[in-house]
Amino acid sequence: MGIERVVTFSGAEPPWSAIRGRLAVAGITPQMRMIDNMPAFPDDEPEGSWTELRISLGGGMVTLRRETGQIRVVVWGNADAALQRDQETIAQACSDAGDGKVT
């Protein structure tokens, strides 16, 4: 079972480059693990049409699911405190990148 934070947007969801840029401002370099259910190299870039990314900030894997008007930021229910902090950091980066709201 997953724990998710949902980031909603009044306009279009931000591109990955904008989310990654917000993480970089915070001094964080995410590592890509999967793009749309396909393995990825740590520095791979998804195409603009991505629907699911799995990334790591070092504490474990976090899933981003892009849907119309929102991005779901998901970790497993047994996530430790470090991974939950990573989830919050990523959710906030998504929000900041697209003028969204984290719920």
PDB file as gemmi writes it, atoms N, CA and C in Angstrom:
CRYST1    1.000    1.000    1.000  90.00  90.00  90.00 P 1                      
ATOM      1  N   MET A   1       0.836  -1.172   0.000  1.00  0.00           N  
ATOM      2  CA  MET A   1       0.000   0.000   0.000  1.00  0.00           C  
ATOM      3  C   MET A   1       0.883   1.238   0.000  1.00  0.00           C  
ATOM      4  N   GLY A   2       0.517   2.238  -0.768  1.00  0.00           N  
ATOM      5  CA  GLY A   2       1.322   3.436  -0.893  1.00  0.00           C  
ATOM      6  C   GLY A   2       0.784   4.599  -0.076  1.00  0.00           C  
ATOM      7  N   ILE A   3       1.693   5.488   0.241  1.00  0.00           N  
ATOM      8  CA  ILE A   3       1.359   6.756   0.871  1.00  0.00           C  
ATOM      9  C   ILE A   3       1.571   7.803  -0.208  1.00  0.00           C  
ATOM     10  N   GLU A   4       0.585   8.644  -0.451  1.00  0.00           N  
ATOM     11  CA  GLU A   4       0.747   9.611  -1.523  1.00  0.00           C  
ATOM     12  C   GLU A   4       0.457  11.028  -1.066  1.00  0.00           C  
ATOM     13  N   ARG A   5       1.141  11.948  -1.706  1.00  0.00           N  
ATOM     14  CA  ARG A   5       0.864  13.370  -1.615  1.00  0.00           C  
ATOM     15  C   ARG A   5       0.415  13.754  -3.017  1.00  0.00           C  
ATOM     16  N   VAL A   6      -0.644  14.518  -3.116  1.00  0.00           N  
ATOM     17  CA  VAL A   6      -1.163  14.923  -4.415  1.00  0.00           C  
ATOM     18  C   VAL A   6      -0.922  16.423  -4.581  1.00  0.00           C  
ATOM     19  N   VAL A   7      -0.318  16.764  -5.708  1.00  0.00           N  
ATOM     20  CA  VAL A   7      -0.074  18.158  -6.039  1.00  0.00           C  
ATOM     21  C   VAL A   7      -1.030  18.512  -7.167  1.00  0.00           C  
ATOM     22  N   THR A   8      -1.894  19.482  -6.931  1.00  0.00           N  
ATOM     23  CA  THR A   8      -2.879  19.876  -7.937  1.00  0.00           C  
ATOM     24  C   THR A   8      -2.467  21.201  -8.564  1.00  0.00           C  
ATOM     25  N   PHE A   9      -2.854  21.372  -9.823  1.00  0.00           N  
ATOM     26  CA  PHE A   9      -2.484  22.554 -10.596  1.00  0.00           C  
ATOM     27  C   PHE A   9      -3.728  23.128 -11.258  1.00  0.00           C  
ATOM     28  N   SER A  10      -3.817  24.455 -11.294  1.00  0.00           N  
ATOM     29  CA  SER A  10      -4.955  25.077 -11.977  1.00  0.00           C  
ATOM     30  C   SER A  10      -4.736  25.079 -13.485  1.00  0.00           C  
ATOM     31  N   GLY A  11      -3.477  25.000 -13.909  1.00  0.00           N  
ATOM     32  CA  GLY A  11      -3.139  24.912 -15.325  1.00  0.00           C  
ATOM     33  C   GLY A  11      -2.482  23.574 -15.613  1.00  0.00           C  
ATOM     34  N   ALA A  12      -1.588  23.588 -16.585  1.00  0.00           N  
ATOM     35  CA  ALA A  12      -0.886  22.360 -16.969  1.00  0.00           C  
ATOM     36  C   ALA A  12       0.114  21.937 -15.890  1.00  0.00           C  
ATOM     37  N   GLU A  13       0.349  20.644 -15.807  1.00  0.00           N  
ATOM     38  CA  GLU A  13       1.346  20.119 -14.880  1.00  0.00           C  
ATOM     39  C   GLU A  13       2.727  20.566 -15.380  1.00  0.00           C  
ATOM     40  N   PRO A  14       3.656  20.826 -14.478  1.00  0.00           N  
ATOM     41  CA  PRO A  14       4.974  21.276 -14.914  1.00  0.00           C  
ATOM     42  C   PRO A  14       5.765  20.147 -15.574  1.00  0.00           C  
ATOM     43  N   PRO A  15       6.668  20.486 -16.483  1.00  0.00           N  
ATOM     44  CA  PRO A  15       7.521  19.461 -17.088  1.00  0.00           C  
ATOM     45  C   PRO A  15       8.563  18.987 -16.074  1.00  0.00           C  
ATOM     46  N   TRP A  16       9.133  17.827 -16.339  1.00  0.00           N  
ATOM     47  CA  TRP A  16      10.162  17.283 -15.457  1.00  0.00           C  
ATOM     48  C   TRP A  16      11.326  18.262 -15.296  1.00  0.00           C  
ATOM     49  N   SER A  17      11.710  18.941 -16.367  1.00  0.00           N  
ATOM     50  CA  SER A  17      12.853  19.859 -16.294  1.00  0.00           C  
ATOM     51  C   SER A  17      12.618  20.951 -15.245  1.00  0.00           C  
ATOM     52  N   ALA A  18      11.393  21.428 -15.121  1.00  0.00           N  
ATOM     53  CA  ALA A  18      11.081  22.455 -14.123  1.00  0.00           C  
ATOM     54  C   ALA A  18      11.132  21.879 -12.706  1.00  0.00           C  
ATOM     55  N   ILE A  19      10.640  20.659 -12.538  1.00  0.00           N  
ATOM     56  CA  ILE A  19      10.687  19.994 -11.221  1.00  0.00           C  
ATOM     57  C   ILE A  19      12.138  19.748 -10.834  1.00  0.00           C  
ATOM     58  N   ARG A  20      12.909  19.209 -11.760  1.00  0.00           N  
ATOM     59  CA  ARG A  20      14.328  18.948 -11.510  1.00  0.00           C  
ATOM     60  C   ARG A  20      15.056  20.245 -11.168  1.00  0.00           C  
ATOM     61  N   GLY A  21      14.701  21.332 -11.852  1.00  0.00           N  
ATOM     62  CA  GLY A  21      15.300  22.634 -11.583  1.00  0.00           C  
ATOM     63  C   GLY A  21      15.025  23.120 -10.170  1.00  0.00           C  
ATOM     64  N   ARG A  22      13.810  22.896  -9.688  1.00  0.00           N  
ATOM     65  CA  ARG A  22      13.465  23.288  -8.315  1.00  0.00           C  
ATOM     66  C   ARG A  22      14.242  22.463  -7.302  1.00  0.00           C  
ATOM     67  N   LEU A  23      14.439  21.183  -7.593  1.00  0.00           N  
ATOM     68  CA  LEU A  23      15.247  20.349  -6.711  1.00  0.00           C  
ATOM     69  C   LEU A  23      16.698  20.827  -6.714  1.00  0.00           C  
ATOM     70  N   ALA A  24      17.203  21.217  -7.885  1.00  0.00           N  
ATOM     71  CA  ALA A  24      18.580  21.702  -7.990  1.00  0.00           C  
ATOM     72  C   ALA A  24      18.782  22.969  -7.170  1.00  0.00           C  
ATOM     73  N   VAL A  25      17.803  23.862  -7.174  1.00  0.00           N  
ATOM     74  CA  VAL A  25      17.886  25.082  -6.370  1.00  0.00           C  
ATOM     75  C   VAL A  25      18.057  24.732  -4.898  1.00  0.00           C  
ATOM     76  N   ALA A  26      17.445  23.629  -4.474  1.00  0.00           N  
ATOM     77  CA  ALA A  26      17.551  23.168  -3.084  1.00  0.00           C  
ATOM     78  C   ALA A  26      18.843  22.367  -2.855  1.00  0.00           C  
ATOM     79  N   GLY A  27      19.674  22.251  -3.901  1.00  0.00           N  
ATOM     80  CA  GLY A  27      20.936  21.519  -3.771  1.00  0.00           C  
ATOM     81  C   GLY A  27      20.787  20.018  -3.876  1.00  0.00           C  
ATOM     82  N   ILE A  28      19.696  19.560  -4.502  1.00  0.00           N  
ATOM     83  CA  ILE A  28      19.404  18.131  -4.602  1.00  0.00           C  
ATOM     84  C   ILE A  28      19.470  17.688  -6.056  1.00  0.00           C  
ATOM     85  N   THR A  29      20.152  16.579  -6.302  1.00  0.00           N  
ATOM     86  CA  THR A  29      20.226  16.010  -7.643  1.00  0.00           C  
ATOM     87  C   THR A  29      19.498  14.671  -7.643  1.00  0.00           C  
ATOM     88  N   PRO A  30      18.293  14.624  -8.226  1.00  0.00           N  
ATOM     89  CA  PRO A  30      17.561  13.353  -8.265  1.00  0.00           C  
ATOM     90  C   PRO A  30      18.207  12.389  -9.251  1.00  0.00           C  
ATOM     91  N   GLN A  31      18.053  11.106  -8.984  1.00  0.00           N  
ATOM     92  CA  GLN A  31      18.518  10.076  -9.896  1.00  0.00           C  
ATOM     93  C   GLN A  31      17.306   9.355 -10.465  1.00  0.00           C  
ATOM     94  N   MET A  32      17.221   9.328 -11.784  1.00  0.00           N  
ATOM     95  CA  MET A  32      16.130   8.650 -12.463  1.00  0.00           C  
ATOM     96  C   MET A  32      16.333   7.143 -12.333  1.00  0.00           C  
ATOM     97  N   ARG A  33      15.261   6.415 -12.039  1.00  0.00           N  
ATOM     98  CA  ARG A  33      15.314   4.952 -11.945  1.00  0.00           C  
ATOM     99  C   ARG A  33      14.464   4.288 -13.026  1.00  0.00           C  
ATOM    100  N   MET A  34      13.267   4.852 -13.276  1.00  0.00           N  
ATOM    101  CA  MET A  34      12.383   4.303 -14.304  1.00  0.00           C  
ATOM    102  C   MET A  34      11.606   5.443 -14.949  1.00  0.00           C  
ATOM    103  N   ILE A  35      11.316   5.273 -16.236  1.00  0.00           N  
ATOM    104  CA  ILE A  35      10.468   6.211 -16.973  1.00  0.00           C  
ATOM    105  C   ILE A  35       9.386   5.398 -17.648  1.00  0.00           C  
ATOM    106  N   ASP A  36       8.156   5.640 -17.283  1.00  0.00           N  
ATOM    107  CA  ASP A  36       7.011   4.921 -17.855  1.00  0.00           C  
ATOM    108  C   ASP A  36       7.233   3.411 -17.886  1.00  0.00           C  
ATOM    109  N   ASN A  37       7.588   2.864 -16.729  1.00  0.00           N  
ATOM    110  CA  ASN A  37       7.784   1.431 -16.500  1.00  0.00           C  
ATOM    111  C   ASN A  37       8.968   0.812 -17.240  1.00  0.00           C  
ATOM    112  N   MET A  38       9.897   1.650 -17.702  1.00  0.00           N  
ATOM    113  CA  MET A  38      11.113   1.166 -18.360  1.00  0.00           C  
ATOM    114  C   MET A  38      12.316   1.608 -17.535  1.00  0.00           C  
ATOM    115  N   PRO A  39      13.295   0.719 -17.333  1.00  0.00           N  
ATOM    116  CA  PRO A  39      14.497   1.111 -16.589  1.00  0.00           C  
ATOM    117  C   PRO A  39      15.165   2.319 -17.230  1.00  0.00           C  
ATOM    118  N   ALA A  40      15.776   3.152 -16.391  1.00  0.00           N  
ATOM    119  CA  ALA A  40      16.436   4.357 -16.883  1.00  0.00           C  
ATOM    120  C   ALA A  40      17.782   4.529 -16.195  1.00  0.00           C  
ATOM    121  N   PHE A  41      18.698   5.199 -16.882  1.00  0.00           N  
ATOM    122  CA  PHE A  41      19.963   5.572 -16.273  1.00  0.00           C  
ATOM    123  C   PHE A  41      19.712   6.756 -15.339  1.00  0.00           C  
ATOM    124  N   PRO A  42      20.539   6.948 -14.336  1.00  0.00           N  
ATOM    125  CA  PRO A  42      20.306   8.018 -13.353  1.00  0.00           C  
ATOM    126  C   PRO A  42      20.147   9.416 -13.943  1.00  0.00           C  
ATOM    127  N   ASP A  43      20.788   9.702 -15.066  1.00  0.00           N  
ATOM    128  CA  ASP A  43      20.703  11.046 -15.645  1.00  0.00           C  
ATOM    129  C   ASP A  43      19.798  11.117 -16.876  1.00  0.00           C  
ATOM    130  N   ASP A  44      19.015  10.069 -17.138  1.00  0.00           N  
ATOM    131  CA  ASP A  44      18.084  10.078 -18.276  1.00  0.00           C  
ATOM    132  C   ASP A  44      17.020  11.156 -18.101  1.00  0.00           C  
ATOM    133  N   GLU A  45      16.569  11.682 -19.228  1.00  0.00           N  
ATOM    134  CA  GLU A  45      15.502  12.679 -19.264  1.00  0.00           C  
ATOM    135  C   GLU A  45      14.264  12.060 -19.902  1.00  0.00           C  
ATOM    136  N   PRO A  46      13.106  12.181 -19.266  1.00  0.00           N  
ATOM    137  CA  PRO A  46      11.889  11.652 -19.883  1.00  0.00           C  
ATOM    138  C   PRO A  46      11.406  12.566 -21.003  1.00  0.00           C  
ATOM    139  N   GLU A  47      10.686  11.976 -21.938  1.00  0.00           N  
ATOM    140  CA  GLU A  47      10.035  12.779 -22.971  1.00  0.00           C  
ATOM    141  C   GLU A  47       8.919  13.581 -22.319  1.00  0.00           C  
ATOM    142  N   GLY A  48       8.468  14.607 -22.991  1.00  0.00           N  
ATOM    143  CA  GLY A  48       7.442  15.481 -22.437  1.00  0.00           C  
ATOM    144  C   GLY A  48       6.134  14.791 -22.119  1.00  0.00           C  
ATOM    145  N   SER A  49       5.887  13.642 -22.714  1.00  0.00           N  
ATOM    146  CA  SER A  49       4.618  12.936 -22.524  1.00  0.00           C  
ATOM    147  C   SER A  49       4.656  11.914 -21.387  1.00  0.00           C  
ATOM    148  N   TRP A  50       5.676  11.933 -20.532  1.00  0.00           N  
ATOM    149  CA  TRP A  50       5.789  10.931 -19.464  1.00  0.00           C  
ATOM    150  C   TRP A  50       4.537  10.924 -18.581  1.00  0.00           C  
ATOM    151  N   THR A  51       4.226   9.730 -18.074  1.00  0.00           N  
ATOM    152  CA  THR A  51       3.103   9.600 -17.149  1.00  0.00           C  
ATOM    153  C   THR A  51       3.537   9.066 -15.791  1.00  0.00           C  
ATOM    154  N   GLU A  52       4.686   8.378 -15.750  1.00  0.00           N  
ATOM    155  CA  GLU A  52       5.169   7.865 -14.470  1.00  0.00           C  
ATOM    156  C   GLU A  52       6.690   7.863 -14.440  1.00  0.00           C  
ATOM    157  N   LEU A  53       7.230   8.451 -13.376  1.00  0.00           N  
ATOM    158  CA  LEU A  53       8.677   8.449 -13.138  1.00  0.00           C  
ATOM    159  C   LEU A  53       8.936   7.822 -11.788  1.00  0.00           C  
ATOM    160  N   ARG A  54      10.045   7.128 -11.692  1.00  0.00           N  
ATOM    161  CA  ARG A  54      10.523   6.653 -10.393  1.00  0.00           C  
ATOM    162  C   ARG A  54      11.913   7.237 -10.223  1.00  0.00           C  
ATOM    163  N   ILE A  55      12.065   8.001  -9.155  1.00  0.00           N  
ATOM    164  CA  ILE A  55      13.321   8.693  -8.910  1.00  0.00           C  
ATOM    165  C   ILE A  55      13.784   8.439  -7.484  1.00  0.00           C  
ATOM    166  N   SER A  56      15.048   8.762  -7.253  1.00  0.00           N  
ATOM    167  CA  SER A  56      15.620   8.612  -5.923  1.00  0.00           C  
ATOM    168  C   SER A  56      16.389   9.873  -5.568  1.00  0.00           C  
ATOM    169  N   LEU A  57      16.244  10.293  -4.319  1.00  0.00           N  
ATOM    170  CA  LEU A  57      17.072  11.370  -3.788  1.00  0.00           C  
ATOM    171  C   LEU A  57      18.111  10.784  -2.848  1.00  0.00           C  
ATOM    172  N   GLY A  58      18.160   9.468  -2.776  1.00  0.00           N  
ATOM    173  CA  GLY A  58      19.127   8.780  -1.939  1.00  0.00           C  
ATOM    174  C   GLY A  58      18.482   7.932  -0.855  1.00  0.00           C  
ATOM    175  N   GLY A  59      17.289   8.307  -0.405  1.00  0.00           N  
ATOM    176  CA  GLY A  59      16.634   7.576   0.674  1.00  0.00           C  
ATOM    177  C   GLY A  59      15.819   6.383   0.216  1.00  0.00           C  
ATOM    178  N   GLY A  60      15.604   6.230  -1.064  1.00  0.00           N  
ATOM    179  CA  GLY A  60      14.774   5.164  -1.605  1.00  0.00           C  
ATOM    180  C   GLY A  60      14.055   5.679  -2.838  1.00  0.00           C  
ATOM    181  N   MET A  61      13.151   4.888  -3.376  1.00  0.00           N  
ATOM    182  CA  MET A  61      12.471   5.254  -4.604  1.00  0.00           C  
ATOM    183  C   MET A  61      11.137   5.944  -4.325  1.00  0.00           C  
ATOM    184  N   VAL A  62      10.899   7.006  -5.106  1.00  0.00           N  
ATOM    185  CA  VAL A  62       9.650   7.769  -5.045  1.00  0.00           C  
ATOM    186  C   VAL A  62       9.044   7.743  -6.442  1.00  0.00           C  
ATOM    187  N   THR A  63       7.744   7.503  -6.527  1.00  0.00           N  
ATOM    188  CA  THR A  63       7.038   7.453  -7.806  1.00  0.00           C  
ATOM    189  C   THR A  63       6.270   8.754  -8.016  1.00  0.00           C  
ATOM    190  N   LEU A  64       6.395   9.317  -9.217  1.00  0.00           N  
ATOM    191  CA  LEU A  64       5.601  10.468  -9.618  1.00  0.00           C  
ATOM    192  C   LEU A  64       4.654  10.005 -10.712  1.00  0.00           C  
ATOM    193  N   ARG A  65       3.356  10.153 -10.482  1.00  0.00           N  
ATOM    194  CA  ARG A  65       2.348   9.788 -11.493  1.00  0.00           C  
ATOM    195  C   ARG A  65       1.664  11.068 -11.958  1.00  0.00           C  
ATOM    196  N   ARG A  66       1.846  11.386 -13.221  1.00  0.00           N  
ATOM    197  CA  ARG A  66       1.269  12.613 -13.780  1.00  0.00           C  
ATOM    198  C   ARG A  66      -0.086  12.295 -14.388  1.00  0.00           C  
ATOM    199  N   GLU A  67      -1.081  13.021 -13.943  1.00  0.00           N  
ATOM    200  CA  GLU A  67      -2.448  12.889 -14.435  1.00  0.00           C  
ATOM    201  C   GLU A  67      -2.932  14.289 -14.792  1.00  0.00           C  
ATOM    202  N   THR A  68      -4.048  14.402 -15.444  1.00  0.00           N  
ATOM    203  CA  THR A  68      -4.567  15.707 -15.821  1.00  0.00           C  
ATOM    204  C   THR A  68      -4.781  16.563 -14.579  1.00  0.00           C  
ATOM    205  N   GLY A  69      -4.072  17.681 -14.510  1.00  0.00           N  
ATOM    206  CA  GLY A  69      -4.242  18.635 -13.414  1.00  0.00           C  
ATOM    207  C   GLY A  69      -3.569  18.261 -12.111  1.00  0.00           C  
ATOM    208  N   GLN A  70      -2.799  17.168 -12.088  1.00  0.00           N  
ATOM    209  CA  GLN A  70      -2.167  16.785 -10.821  1.00  0.00           C  
ATOM    210  C   GLN A  70      -0.989  15.850 -11.034  1.00  0.00           C  
ATOM    211  N   ILE A  71      -0.137  15.800 -10.014  1.00  0.00           N  
ATOM    212  CA  ILE A  71       0.946  14.821  -9.937  1.00  0.00           C  
ATOM    213  C   ILE A  71       0.838  14.159  -8.578  1.00  0.00           C  
ATOM    214  N   ARG A  72       0.796  12.831  -8.575  1.00  0.00           N  
ATOM    215  CA  ARG A  72       0.781  12.059  -7.334  1.00  0.00           C  
ATOM    216  C   ARG A  72       2.217  11.669  -7.005  1.00  0.00           C  
ATOM    217  N   VAL A  73       2.634  11.921  -5.768  1.00  0.00           N  
ATOM    218  CA  VAL A  73       3.987  11.598  -5.314  1.00  0.00           C  
ATOM    219  C   VAL A  73       3.830  10.478  -4.294  1.00  0.00           C  
ATOM    220  N   VAL A  74       4.279   9.265  -4.652  1.00  0.00           N  
ATOM    221  CA  VAL A  74       3.935   8.059  -3.907  1.00  0.00           C  
ATOM    222  C   VAL A  74       5.187   7.344  -3.379  1.00  0.00           C  
ATOM    223  N   VAL A  75       5.099   6.880  -2.129  1.00  0.00           N  
ATOM    224  CA  VAL A  75       6.098   5.981  -1.542  1.00  0.00           C  
ATOM    225  C   VAL A  75       5.342   4.800  -0.948  1.00  0.00           C  
ATOM    226  N   TRP A  76       6.069   3.697  -0.686  1.00  0.00           N  
ATOM    227  CA  TRP A  76       5.447   2.536  -0.052  1.00  0.00           C  
ATOM    228  C   TRP A  76       5.062   2.856   1.386  1.00  0.00           C  
ATOM    229  N   GLY A  77       4.068   2.159   1.889  1.00  0.00           N  
ATOM    230  CA  GLY A  77       3.564   2.365   3.245  1.00  0.00           C  
ATOM    231  C   GLY A  77       4.594   2.121   4.329  1.00  0.00           C  
ATOM    232  N   ASN A  78       5.647   1.375   4.023  1.00  0.00           N  
ATOM    233  CA  ASN A  78       6.681   1.107   5.029  1.00  0.00           C  
ATOM    234  C   ASN A  78       7.871   2.068   4.895  1.00  0.00           C  
ATOM    235  N   ALA A  79       7.669   3.199   4.227  1.00  0.00           N  
ATOM    236  CA  ALA A  79       8.747   4.169   4.027  1.00  0.00           C  
ATOM    237  C   ALA A  79       9.250   4.702   5.359  1.00  0.00           C  
ATOM    238  N   ASP A  80      10.570   4.782   5.485  1.00  0.00           N  
ATOM    239  CA  ASP A  80      11.149   5.331   6.718  1.00  0.00           C  
ATOM    240  C   ASP A  80      11.081   6.857   6.689  1.00  0.00           C  
ATOM    241  N   ALA A  81      11.532   7.487   7.758  1.00  0.00           N  
ATOM    242  CA  ALA A  81      11.437   8.941   7.888  1.00  0.00           C  
ATOM    243  C   ALA A  81      12.214   9.666   6.788  1.00  0.00           C  
ATOM    244  N   ALA A  82      13.378   9.140   6.405  1.00  0.00           N  
ATOM    245  CA  ALA A  82      14.185   9.782   5.355  1.00  0.00           C  
ATOM    246  C   ALA A  82      13.451   9.774   4.018  1.00  0.00           C  
ATOM    247  N   LEU A  83      12.829   8.650   3.679  1.00  0.00           N  
ATOM    248  CA  LEU A  83      12.102   8.561   2.414  1.00  0.00           C  
ATOM    249  C   LEU A  83      10.855   9.440   2.442  1.00  0.00           C  
ATOM    250  N   GLN A  84      10.196   9.530   3.569  1.00  0.00           N  
ATOM    251  CA  GLN A  84       9.036  10.412   3.676  1.00  0.00           C  
ATOM    252  C   GLN A  84       9.448  11.879   3.518  1.00  0.00           C  
ATOM    253  N   ARG A  85      10.641  12.242   4.030  1.00  0.00           N  
ATOM    254  CA  ARG A  85      11.153  13.608   3.819  1.00  0.00           C  
ATOM    255  C   ARG A  85      11.430  13.837   2.332  1.00  0.00           C  
ATOM    256  N   ASP A  86      12.009  12.835   1.661  1.00  0.00           N  
ATOM    257  CA  ASP A  86      12.240  12.943   0.219  1.00  0.00           C  
ATOM    258  C   ASP A  86      10.925  13.144  -0.523  1.00  0.00           C  
ATOM    259  N   GLN A  87       9.902  12.409  -0.121  1.00  0.00           N  
ATOM    260  CA  GLN A  87       8.583  12.543  -0.744  1.00  0.00           C  
ATOM    261  C   GLN A  87       8.070  13.970  -0.599  1.00  0.00           C  
ATOM    262  N   GLU A  88       8.188  14.530   0.591  1.00  0.00           N  
ATOM    263  CA  GLU A  88       7.731  15.906   0.830  1.00  0.00           C  
ATOM    264  C   GLU A  88       8.534  16.902   0.002  1.00  0.00           C  
ATOM    265  N   THR A  89       9.853  16.689  -0.091  1.00  0.00           N  
ATOM    266  CA  THR A  89      10.716  17.573  -0.871  1.00  0.00           C  
ATOM    267  C   THR A  89      10.302  17.550  -2.338  1.00  0.00           C  
ATOM    268  N   ILE A  90      10.046  16.359  -2.873  1.00  0.00           N  
ATOM    269  CA  ILE A  90       9.648  16.228  -4.273  1.00  0.00           C  
ATOM    270  C   ILE A  90       8.272  16.837  -4.501  1.00  0.00           C  
ATOM    271  N   ALA A  91       7.338  16.596  -3.604  1.00  0.00           N  
ATOM    272  CA  ALA A  91       5.995  17.183  -3.742  1.00  0.00           C  
ATOM    273  C   ALA A  91       6.083  18.702  -3.752  1.00  0.00           C  
ATOM    274  N   GLN A  92       6.903  19.267  -2.882  1.00  0.00           N  
ATOM    275  CA  GLN A  92       7.046  20.724  -2.835  1.00  0.00           C  
ATOM    276  C   GLN A  92       7.705  21.249  -4.107  1.00  0.00           C  
ATOM    277  N   ALA A  93       8.691  20.510  -4.627  1.00  0.00           N  
ATOM    278  CA  ALA A  93       9.331  20.916  -5.892  1.00  0.00           C  
ATOM    279  C   ALA A  93       8.326  20.918  -7.040  1.00  0.00           C  
ATOM    280  N   CYS A  94       7.464  19.909  -7.070  1.00  0.00           N  
ATOM    281  CA  CYS A  94       6.403  19.855  -8.100  1.00  0.00           C  
ATOM    282  C   CYS A  94       5.493  21.064  -7.961  1.00  0.00           C  
ATOM    283  N   SER A  95       5.101  21.354  -6.744  1.00  0.00           N  
ATOM    284  CA  SER A  95       4.218  22.482  -6.489  1.00  0.00           C  
ATOM    285  C   SER A  95       4.861  23.795  -6.916  1.00  0.00           C  
ATOM    286  N   ASP A  96       6.098  24.005  -6.501  1.00  0.00           N  
ATOM    287  CA  ASP A  96       6.804  25.240  -6.827  1.00  0.00           C  
ATOM    288  C   ASP A  96       7.030  25.392  -8.333  1.00  0.00           C  
ATOM    289  N   ALA A  97       7.262  24.280  -9.011  1.00  0.00           N  
ATOM    290  CA  ALA A  97       7.535  24.313 -10.450  1.00  0.00           C  
ATOM    291  C   ALA A  97       6.303  24.666 -11.267  1.00  0.00           C  
ATOM    292  N   GLY A  98       5.122  24.434 -10.735  1.00  0.00           N  
ATOM    293  CA  GLY A  98       3.911  24.658 -11.508  1.00  0.00           C  
ATOM    294  C   GLY A  98       2.851  25.472 -10.795  1.00  0.00           C  
ATOM    295  N   ASP A  99       3.256  26.205  -9.750  1.00  0.00           N  
ATOM    296  CA  ASP A  99       2.310  26.999  -8.969  1.00  0.00           C  
ATOM    297  C   ASP A  99       1.136  26.129  -8.519  1.00  0.00           C  
ATOM    298  N   GLY A 100       1.492  24.979  -7.919  1.00  0.00           N  
ATOM    299  CA  GLY A 100       0.484  24.026  -7.478  1.00  0.00           C  
ATOM    300  C   GLY A 100       0.229  24.082  -5.998  1.00  0.00           C  
ATOM    301  N   LYS A 101      -0.593  23.154  -5.540  1.00  0.00           N  
ATOM    302  CA  LYS A 101      -0.959  23.052  -4.140  1.00  0.00           C  
ATOM    303  C   LYS A 101      -0.806  21.593  -3.706  1.00  0.00           C  
ATOM    304  N   VAL A 102      -0.085  21.366  -2.610  1.00  0.00           N  
ATOM    305  CA  VAL A 102       0.137  20.020  -2.097  1.00  0.00           C  
ATOM    306  C   VAL A 102      -0.990  19.672  -1.130  1.00  0.00           C  
ATOM    307  N   THR A 103      -1.611  18.499  -1.365  1.00  0.00           N  
ATOM    308  CA  THR A 103      -2.663  18.038  -0.426  1.00  0.00           C  
ATOM    309  C   THR A 103      -2.313  16.658   0.082  1.00  0.00           C  
TER     310      THR A 103                                                      
END                                                                             
